[in-house]
Amino acid sequence: MLCKICECPSSAWAKALVLKKYLVQYYHCEYCGFIQTEEPYWLEESYSEAIARNDIGLVGRNLAMTGLTSATILTFFDCNARFVDYGGGYGLFVRLMRDHGMDFYRNDKYAPNLFAQGFEADEAGNYPYELLTAFEVFEHLVNPLNEIQQMMLYSRSILFTTFLVPVPSPALEAWWYYSLDHGQHISLYTLQSLKVLAQKLNLNLYSNQRSFHLLTDKKLSRTLFEFVSRGKISMLVNFILYKRLAHQSFLPSDYVALTGKNLS
């Protein structure tokens, strides 16, 4: 088995029961530390529900990502541009960001759009986006390099979350993020594997070295990125820059666009 990130040999590392019935082989790359499963033949069953039933952190995660993403955009990107949320689930994050005054659109092939109807991303590539967000997506990718290249058709800046594998790698039963119960986490990254990924894509990597990362062709301050990605600092950034830039919610204009009526 070759590593799907660096293409170095990956050794058979450990086995575990996935979905409580499939004995699955996991492989570990000795060079970059990337962990991948054998060919994931169980995914159709894993995705019988678009959102895993035990993903009880979905709402809280979307709320947290709203503040962090807004602070990142206000600090490093054009806040008046268009943005796309890739693998956007029910559209909750897109709705929150539009309420916050940022022109976000949703892309997701599998989940129904419940909260952001009317704001689907342009899939023809006619409108490049300033930034693509992909929260809790990378660990689901069967072929990470190819699928991230597809994301880059939307934007050459990708803000994403995925928890980095601790060093040394914990046993399969000892770390919750392997997510053996639903079997959807088939690609798990170390910081080194993300660095290799960035090099292959000719992008720069910025990371808080835990779960919040950015791939982009822009040259940014790594120290500033780590600083802004702290929760309390992101709140301060939003408070200062949001008012200074006179940002306003899209909620009233979105209501007019969808209904032809004013909110008043």
C-alpha positions as CSV (number, residue, x, y, z in Angstrom):
1,M,0.0,0.0,0.0
2,L,1.4,3.4,-1.0
3,C,0.7,6.5,1.0
4,K,-2.0,8.6,-0.7
5,I,-0.2,11.8,0.3
6,C,3.5,11.2,-0.2
7,E,3.4,8.0,-2.2
8,C,5.9,6.3,0.1
9,P,5.3,2.7,1.2
10,S,2.7,2.5,4.0
11,S,2.9,-0.5,6.3
12,A,0.0,-2.5,7.7
13,W,-0.3,-1.0,11.1
14,A,-3.4,-2.1,13.0
15,K,-6.9,-3.6,12.5
16,A,-10.2,-2.6,14.1
17,L,-13.9,-3.3,13.8
18,V,-15.6,-0.6,11.7
19,L,-19.4,-0.3,12.0
20,K,-19.1,-3.0,14.7
21,K,-18.8,-5.7,12.0
22,Y,-16.1,-5.1,9.4
23,L,-12.5,-5.9,10.4
24,V,-10.6,-3.2,8.6
25,Q,-6.8,-2.8,8.0
26,Y,-5.3,0.6,8.7
27,Y,-2.0,1.6,7.1
28,H,0.6,4.0,8.5
29,C,3.2,5.9,6.4
30,E,6.6,5.9,8.1
31,Y,7.6,9.1,6.2
32,C,4.7,11.6,6.7
33,G,2.7,9.7,9.3
34,F,-0.5,9.7,7.3
35,I,-3.0,7.0,8.3
36,Q,-5.4,5.4,5.7
37,T,-7.7,2.5,5.7
38,E,-7.7,-0.3,3.2
39,E,-10.1,0.3,0.2
40,P,-13.2,1.5,2.0
41,Y,-15.8,-0.9,0.7
42,W,-18.2,-0.1,3.6
43,L,-18.8,3.6,2.7
44,E,-22.2,3.2,1.1
45,E,-23.4,1.8,4.4
46,S,-21.6,4.4,6.4
47,Y,-23.3,7.2,4.4
48,S,-26.8,5.7,4.6
49,E,-27.3,8.9,6.6
50,A,-25.6,12.0,5.1
51,I,-24.7,13.2,8.6
52,A,-23.5,10.6,11.1
53,R,-26.0,10.1,13.9
54,N,-23.4,10.5,16.6
55,D,-22.2,13.9,15.3
56,I,-23.8,15.7,18.2
57,G,-21.2,18.6,17.9
58,L,-22.6,19.7,14.5
59,V,-24.4,22.8,15.7
60,G,-21.7,23.9,18.2
61,R,-19.0,23.4,15.5
62,N,-20.9,25.6,13.0
63,L,-21.3,28.3,15.6
64,A,-17.6,28.2,16.5
65,M,-16.5,28.1,12.9
66,T,-18.6,31.2,12.1
67,G,-16.4,33.3,14.4
68,L,-13.1,31.8,13.4
69,T,-13.9,32.0,9.7
70,S,-15.1,35.5,9.9
71,A,-11.9,36.6,11.8
72,T,-9.7,34.8,9.2
73,I,-11.5,36.4,6.3
74,L,-11.4,39.9,7.8
75,T,-7.7,39.5,8.5
76,F,-6.4,37.9,5.4
77,F,-9.0,38.0,2.6
78,D,-11.4,40.3,0.7
79,C,-14.4,40.3,2.9
80,N,-16.6,41.6,0.1
81,A,-15.8,38.7,-2.2
82,R,-17.8,35.5,-2.7
83,F,-17.1,32.3,-0.7
84,V,-18.1,28.7,-0.9
85,D,-18.6,26.1,1.8
86,Y,-17.6,22.7,0.4
87,G,-19.3,19.6,1.9
88,G,-21.7,22.2,3.5
89,G,-24.2,19.7,4.9
90,Y,-27.6,21.1,5.7
91,G,-26.4,24.6,4.9
92,L,-26.4,25.9,8.5
93,F,-22.9,27.4,8.2
94,V,-23.7,29.2,5.0
95,R,-26.8,30.7,6.6
96,L,-24.9,31.8,9.6
97,M,-22.2,33.4,7.5
98,R,-24.8,35.2,5.3
99,D,-26.5,36.4,8.4
100,H,-23.0,37.7,9.4
101,G,-22.7,39.7,6.2
102,M,-20.5,37.4,4.1
103,D,-21.5,36.2,0.7
104,F,-21.3,32.5,1.2
105,Y,-22.7,29.7,-1.0
106,R,-23.0,26.0,-0.4
107,N,-21.8,22.8,-2.2
108,D,-22.7,19.3,-1.0
109,K,-23.6,16.3,-3.2
110,Y,-25.0,14.2,-0.4
111,A,-26.9,16.2,2.2
112,P,-30.2,18.1,1.7
113,N,-30.0,21.9,1.7
114,L,-32.2,22.8,4.6
115,F,-31.0,26.2,5.7
116,A,-29.4,27.9,2.6
117,Q,-31.9,27.2,-0.2
118,G,-31.3,29.5,-3.1
119,F,-27.6,29.9,-2.3
120,E,-26.0,26.9,-4.0
121,A,-22.4,27.3,-5.4
122,D,-21.9,27.6,-9.1
123,E,-20.5,24.2,-10.2
124,A,-19.6,25.3,-13.7
125,G,-16.6,27.3,-12.4
126,N,-17.9,30.6,-13.9
127,Y,-17.4,32.4,-10.7
128,P,-14.1,31.9,-8.8
129,Y,-14.4,32.2,-5.0
130,E,-12.1,34.1,-2.7
131,L,-12.0,31.2,-0.2
132,L,-13.3,27.7,0.1
133,T,-14.2,26.3,3.5
134,A,-14.2,22.6,4.1
135,F,-14.9,21.7,7.7
136,E,-14.7,18.1,8.8
137,V,-14.2,17.0,5.2
138,F,-10.6,16.0,4.7
139,E,-10.8,12.9,6.9
140,H,-13.6,11.6,4.6
141,L,-11.7,11.8,1.4
142,V,-11.0,8.5,-0.4
143,N,-8.4,10.1,-2.7
144,P,-7.3,13.3,-0.9
145,L,-4.9,14.7,-3.5
146,N,-7.4,14.3,-6.4
147,E,-10.4,15.6,-4.4
148,I,-8.5,18.6,-3.0
149,Q,-7.6,19.5,-6.6
150,Q,-11.3,19.5,-7.4
151,M,-11.8,21.9,-4.5
152,M,-9.1,24.1,-6.1
153,L,-11.3,24.6,-9.1
154,Y,-13.4,26.8,-6.9
155,S,-10.6,28.6,-5.1
156,R,-6.9,28.4,-4.5
157,S,-7.4,29.1,-0.8
158,I,-8.9,26.3,1.3
159,L,-9.7,26.8,5.0
160,F,-10.4,23.5,6.6
161,T,-10.6,21.6,9.9
162,T,-9.4,18.1,10.6
163,F,-7.8,16.9,13.9
164,L,-4.1,16.0,13.5
165,V,-3.0,12.6,14.5
166,P,-1.1,12.9,17.8
167,V,2.6,11.8,17.8
168,P,3.1,8.9,18.5
169,S,-0.1,7.7,16.8
170,P,-2.6,6.4,19.3
171,A,-4.1,3.0,19.1
172,L,-7.3,2.7,17.1
173,E,-9.4,2.1,20.2
174,A,-7.7,4.9,22.1
175,W,-8.6,8.0,20.0
176,W,-12.2,9.1,19.3
177,Y,-11.4,10.7,16.0
178,Y,-10.8,7.4,14.2
179,S,-14.6,7.2,14.4
180,L,-14.9,3.5,14.2
181,D,-18.6,3.5,14.9
182,H,-19.6,5.2,11.6
183,G,-16.5,4.4,9.6
184,Q,-16.4,7.6,7.6
185,H,-13.0,8.8,8.7
186,I,-10.7,7.0,6.3
187,S,-7.9,9.5,5.9
188,L,-6.1,10.9,9.0
189,Y,-3.3,13.5,8.8
190,T,-0.2,14.6,10.7
191,L,1.2,18.1,10.3
192,Q,4.0,16.6,8.2
193,S,1.5,15.0,5.8
194,L,-0.3,18.4,5.4
195,K,3.1,19.9,4.6
196,V,3.7,17.3,1.9
197,L,0.2,17.9,0.6
198,A,0.8,21.7,0.4
199,Q,4.1,21.1,-1.5
200,K,2.5,18.8,-4.0
201,L,-0.3,21.4,-4.6
202,N,2.2,24.3,-4.8
203,L,0.4,26.0,-1.9
204,N,1.4,27.4,1.5
205,L,0.2,25.7,4.7
206,Y,-0.8,27.6,7.8
207,S,-2.0,25.7,10.8
208,N,-2.8,26.1,14.5
209,Q,-1.1,22.6,14.7
210,R,-4.2,21.0,16.1
211,S,-7.4,21.2,14.0
212,F,-7.6,24.5,12.1
213,H,-5.7,24.9,8.8
214,L,-5.3,26.9,5.6
215,L,-3.9,26.0,2.2
216,T,-3.4,29.0,0.0
217,D,-1.2,30.5,-2.7
218,K,-1.1,33.7,-0.6
219,K,2.0,34.6,1.5
220,L,0.8,35.2,5.1
221,S,2.2,35.5,8.5
222,R,2.2,32.1,10.2
223,T,2.3,33.7,13.6
224,L,-0.6,36.0,12.8
225,F,-2.7,33.0,11.5
226,E,-2.1,31.0,14.7
227,F,-2.9,34.1,16.8
228,V,-6.2,34.9,14.9
229,S,-7.3,31.2,15.1
230,R,-7.5,31.4,18.9
231,G,-11.1,31.7,20.0
232,K,-10.9,34.8,22.2
233,I,-8.7,36.6,19.7
234,S,-11.1,35.8,16.9
235,M,-13.9,37.4,18.9
236,L,-11.8,40.5,19.3
237,V,-10.9,40.6,15.6
238,N,-14.6,40.4,14.7
239,F,-15.5,43.1,17.2
240,I,-12.9,45.5,15.9
241,L,-12.8,44.9,12.1
242,Y,-16.5,44.0,11.5
243,K,-17.6,47.5,12.8
244,R,-14.7,49.3,11.0
245,L,-15.7,47.7,7.7
246,A,-19.3,48.5,8.2
247,H,-20.4,45.0,7.4
248,Q,-24.1,44.3,7.3
249,S,-26.1,41.1,7.4
250,F,-27.5,39.6,4.1
251,L,-30.6,38.5,6.0
252,P,-32.9,41.3,4.8
253,S,-31.7,41.2,1.1
254,D,-31.8,37.4,1.1
255,Y,-35.4,37.5,2.3
256,V,-36.3,39.9,-0.6
257,A,-34.5,37.7,-3.1
258,L,-36.3,34.6,-2.0
259,T,-39.8,36.1,-1.4
260,G,-40.0,39.4,-3.2
261,K,-41.1,41.0,0.1
262,N,-39.3,43.2,2.6
263,L,-38.9,42.1,6.2
264,S,-40.5,45.3,7.6
